[in-house]
Amino acid sequence: QVQLVESGGGLVQPGGSLRLSCVASGTSFNVYNWSWYRQAPGKQRELVARIWNDETTTYYSDSVKGRFAISRDNAKKTVYLQMNNLQTEDTAVYLCNRGTDWGQGTLVTVSS
């Protein structure tokens, strides 16, 4: 059974940083592309970033480009999302994704 477990969320002031982690189990890791989505209250789920299985090709939504960085450690079966210069509009539940598999999410709240 595939399990994706996110961590690293929390409360941060505008301009601050957080690093999210997603640990995968029950699945191979290195052959897949991995993504981070987010869902804010009352809004649709949004693709934030994706990293391909070549470990170098990445995608970022326009709203986070230049501020967020996705990376992966195949040996640890972990995908990361480094979030810098966080803004209030980044407040959301952040979810790890591989295909049809989702984690439970980790809440990021940006507030002064």
Buried (B, 14 or more C-beta within 10 A) or exposed (E): EEEBBBEBBEEBEEEBEBEBBBBBEEBEBEEBBBBBBBBBEEEEBBEBBBBEBEEEEBBBBEEBEEBBBBBBBEEEBBBBBBBBEBBEEBBBBBBBBBEEBBBEBBEBBBEE
